[in-house]
Amino acid sequence: MKQIIALFFLISSLAMVNAQTMNIESSRKVATKGYAEKEVTPDIIYLSVSLKEFYMDGNTKKKVAIELIEKQLFDGAIAAGVKKEDITIQNIYSYNYENKKKNNELLQSRQYRIKVTNLNGLSTMLDKVDPQGLQSTSINGYDHSQKREIEKELKTIAVKDARQNAEILAAADGQSVGRVLIINDNSSINFNDFAPVPQMMYAKASRMDTSGGAESNDLNIDIRPIKLTCYIDGVFEIK
């Protein structure tokens, strides 16, 4: 009976030693971080355009309705390559127009959000709109047509960077790196997070130049490169 008990304790001890050895082997790992960056110039902008009703030459009997100005904007946008579904109304409001005959008369104003992919067509698009009906314009968003491909490229580089860092640490101890055990994606690639403050643009009121023609809308736009970054946490086994 004593021999059986002794054999049982011997087997239990061997099992515990083996479990501890396996636990030590499984804990042989190294955790590192990977990083990647790339400068990209957005090729899509979201343009905010506000239109307003107005009176021709201040004559309160000759009001230019918002529907007419809206049609000018839509026609100009479509001609510049903008899809109809990429034009949405953001807001509708009114403003006071004071004159001697009528006090606090309300005129309509509408704000639109337009997705523009042909940046060279911006001036052409707004030239279709009567400058007196163009209240303001501004950029309120950026994007890129190859966003997913750029994101994939950055994440791939970041994972490779994490492995290289792990190899440096392992080599310092005379070890080598095996398979990856854990990958945590800490990146959130959003063009608007890294974009500069949107540059304000404006339209000049219509007036005649010396040649007798009306001035076109003055649109200033400068799309600068944006630095996108990607961070990866990786855990690799040590051989």
URMOZI-V382363 format. One record per residue. N is the residue number from 1. RES is the residue in one letter. NEAR is the number of other ideal C-beta (glycine too) atoms within 8 Angstrom. D_CENTER is the distance of its C-alpha to the mean C-alpha in Angstrom with 1 decimal. Layout:
BEGIN
n-><N & N>
res-><RES & RES>
near-><NEAR & NEAR>
d_center-><D_CENTER & D_CENTER>
END
This chain:
BEGIN
n-><1 & 2 & 3 & 4 & 5 & 6 & 7 & 8 & 9 & 10 & 11 & 12 & 13 & 14 & 15 & 16 & 17 & 18 & 19 & 20 & 21 & 22 & 23 & 24 & 25 & 26 & 27 & 28 & 29 & 30 & 31 & 32 & 33 & 34 & 35 & 36 & 37 & 38 & 39 & 40 & 41 & 42 & 43 & 44 & 45 & 46 & 47 & 48 & 49 & 50 & 51 & 52 & 53 & 54 & 55 & 56 & 57 & 58 & 59 & 60 & 61 & 62 & 63 & 64 & 65 & 66 & 67 & 68 & 69 & 70 & 71 & 72 & 73 & 74 & 75 & 76 & 77 & 78 & 79 & 80 & 81 & 82 & 83 & 84 & 85 & 86 & 87 & 88 & 89 & 90 & 91 & 92 & 93 & 94 & 95 & 96 & 97 & 98 & 99 & 100 & 101 & 102 & 103 & 104 & 105 & 106 & 107 & 108 & 109 & 110 & 111 & 112 & 113 & 114 & 115 & 116 & 117 & 118 & 119 & 120 & 121 & 122 & 123 & 124 & 125 & 126 & 127 & 128 & 129 & 130 & 131 & 132 & 133 & 134 & 135 & 136 & 137 & 138 & 139 & 140 & 141 & 142 & 143 & 144 & 145 & 146 & 147 & 148 & 149 & 150 & 151 & 152 & 153 & 154 & 155 & 156 & 157 & 158 & 159 & 160 & 161 & 162 & 163 & 164 & 165 & 166 & 167 & 168 & 169 & 170 & 171 & 172 & 173 & 174 & 175 & 176 & 177 & 178 & 179 & 180 & 181 & 182 & 183 & 184 & 185 & 186 & 187 & 188 & 189 & 190 & 191 & 192 & 193 & 194 & 195 & 196 & 197 & 198 & 199 & 200 & 201 & 202 & 203 & 204 & 205 & 206 & 207 & 208 & 209 & 210 & 211 & 212 & 213 & 214 & 215 & 216 & 217 & 218 & 219 & 220 & 221 & 222 & 223 & 224 & 225 & 226 & 227 & 228 & 229 & 230 & 231 & 232 & 233 & 234 & 235 & 236 & 237 & 238 & 239>
res-><M & K & Q & I & I & A & L & F & F & L & I & S & S & L & A & M & V & N & A & Q & T & M & N & I & E & S & S & R & K & V & A & T & K & G & Y & A & E & K & E & V & T & P & D & I & I & Y & L & S & V & S & L & K & E & F & Y & M & D & G & N & T & K & K & K & V & A & I & E & L & I & E & K & Q & L & F & D & G & A & I & A & A & G & V & K & K & E & D & I & T & I & Q & N & I & Y & S & Y & N & Y & E & N & K & K & K & N & N & E & L & L & Q & S & R & Q & Y & R & I & K & V & T & N & L & N & G & L & S & T & M & L & D & K & V & D & P & Q & G & L & Q & S & T & S & I & N & G & Y & D & H & S & Q & K & R & E & I & E & K & E & L & K & T & I & A & V & K & D & A & R & Q & N & A & E & I & L & A & A & A & D & G & Q & S & V & G & R & V & L & I & I & N & D & N & S & S & I & N & F & N & D & F & A & P & V & P & Q & M & M & Y & A & K & A & S & R & M & D & T & S & G & G & A & E & S & N & D & L & N & I & D & I & R & P & I & K & L & T & C & Y & I & D & G & V & F & E & I & K>
near-><4 & 5 & 6 & 7 & 8 & 8 & 8 & 8 & 8 & 8 & 8 & 8 & 8 & 8 & 8 & 8 & 8 & 8 & 8 & 8 & 8 & 8 & 8 & 8 & 7 & 6 & 6 & 7 & 9 & 10 & 7 & 12 & 9 & 16 & 10 & 12 & 9 & 9 & 8 & 10 & 8 & 12 & 7 & 11 & 13 & 13 & 13 & 14 & 12 & 12 & 15 & 13 & 11 & 9 & 10 & 8 & 5 & 6 & 7 & 10 & 4 & 8 & 10 & 12 & 8 & 12 & 6 & 8 & 16 & 10 & 8 & 12 & 16 & 10 & 9 & 14 & 11 & 9 & 10 & 12 & 7 & 15 & 6 & 7 & 4 & 9 & 13 & 6 & 8 & 7 & 6 & 7 & 8 & 7 & 8 & 8 & 8 & 6 & 9 & 2 & 4 & 6 & 5 & 6 & 10 & 8 & 12 & 11 & 14 & 12 & 13 & 13 & 12 & 12 & 12 & 15 & 9 & 9 & 10 & 4 & 12 & 13 & 9 & 10 & 14 & 15 & 9 & 10 & 14 & 9 & 12 & 8 & 14 & 16 & 8 & 9 & 12 & 10 & 12 & 8 & 9 & 13 & 10 & 11 & 7 & 6 & 10 & 6 & 7 & 13 & 11 & 8 & 10 & 16 & 13 & 8 & 11 & 15 & 13 & 9 & 12 & 16 & 14 & 8 & 11 & 13 & 10 & 8 & 10 & 13 & 9 & 6 & 6 & 4 & 8 & 8 & 12 & 7 & 5 & 10 & 7 & 7 & 10 & 7 & 6 & 7 & 12 & 5 & 10 & 6 & 15 & 7 & 6 & 9 & 9 & 6 & 3 & 9 & 10 & 5 & 10 & 8 & 14 & 9 & 6 & 8 & 7 & 6 & 8 & 3 & 4 & 5 & 6 & 8 & 11 & 6 & 12 & 8 & 10 & 7 & 10 & 5 & 8 & 6 & 6 & 13 & 8 & 13 & 10 & 14 & 10 & 17 & 13 & 16 & 10 & 17 & 10 & 11 & 6>
d_center-><76.0 & 75.1 & 74.1 & 71.8 & 70.1 & 69.8 & 68.3 & 65.8 & 64.7 & 64.5 & 62.2 & 60.0 & 59.8 & 58.8 & 56.1 & 54.7 & 54.8 & 53.1 & 50.3 & 49.8 & 49.7 & 47.1 & 45.1 & 45.3 & 44.2 & 41.2 & 40.1 & 40.0 & 36.3 & 33.9 & 30.5 & 28.0 & 24.4 & 22.3 & 19.6 & 17.6 & 15.4 & 14.4 & 13.5 & 11.4 & 11.4 & 8.7 & 11.0 & 9.4 & 9.4 & 10.2 & 13.5 & 15.6 & 19.3 & 22.3 & 25.6 & 29.0 & 32.6 & 35.2 & 38.8 & 40.0 & 41.7 & 41.9 & 44.2 & 43.7 & 45.3 & 42.7 & 39.4 & 36.5 & 34.9 & 31.2 & 31.6 & 32.7 & 29.9 & 27.4 & 29.1 & 28.8 & 25.0 & 24.8 & 27.2 & 25.5 & 22.1 & 23.8 & 25.7 & 22.6 & 21.3 & 19.1 & 19.8 & 21.6 & 19.4 & 16.3 & 18.1 & 18.4 & 20.3 & 18.7 & 21.9 & 25.6 & 27.9 & 31.1 & 32.5 & 36.0 & 38.0 & 41.2 & 44.2 & 48.0 & 48.8 & 46.1 & 44.5 & 41.0 & 40.2 & 36.8 & 34.6 & 31.5 & 27.9 & 24.8 & 21.1 & 18.9 & 15.2 & 15.0 & 12.6 & 13.8 & 14.0 & 17.2 & 16.5 & 20.2 & 21.2 & 19.8 & 23.2 & 25.1 & 23.4 & 24.1 & 27.6 & 28.6 & 28.2 & 31.1 & 30.0 & 32.0 & 29.9 & 26.5 & 25.9 & 22.6 & 19.2 & 16.0 & 12.4 & 10.4 & 6.8 & 5.2 & 4.7 & 7.6 & 10.7 & 11.7 & 8.8 & 11.5 & 14.0 & 12.2 & 11.7 & 15.4 & 16.6 & 15.4 & 16.8 & 20.0 & 20.5 & 20.0 & 22.6 & 25.0 & 24.6 & 25.6 & 28.6 & 29.7 & 29.7 & 31.7 & 34.1 & 34.7 & 35.6 & 37.8 & 39.5 & 40.5 & 42.6 & 43.9 & 41.8 & 39.4 & 36.2 & 36.3 & 33.8 & 30.7 & 31.4 & 28.1 & 24.4 & 21.9 & 18.2 & 16.8 & 13.4 & 10.1 & 7.5 & 4.0 & 2.8 & 3.9 & 6.5 & 7.8 & 7.6 & 11.2 & 12.6 & 12.2 & 15.5 & 17.9 & 19.9 & 23.2 & 25.9 & 29.5 & 32.2 & 34.3 & 37.3 & 39.7 & 39.8 & 43.1 & 43.1 & 43.0 & 39.6 & 36.7 & 33.8 & 30.5 & 27.3 & 26.2 & 22.5 & 21.1 & 17.6 & 16.6 & 13.4 & 13.6 & 12.6 & 10.0 & 11.6 & 10.1 & 12.7 & 14.2 & 17.2 & 19.9 & 23.2 & 26.1 & 29.7 & 32.2 & 35.9 & 38.5 & 41.3>
END
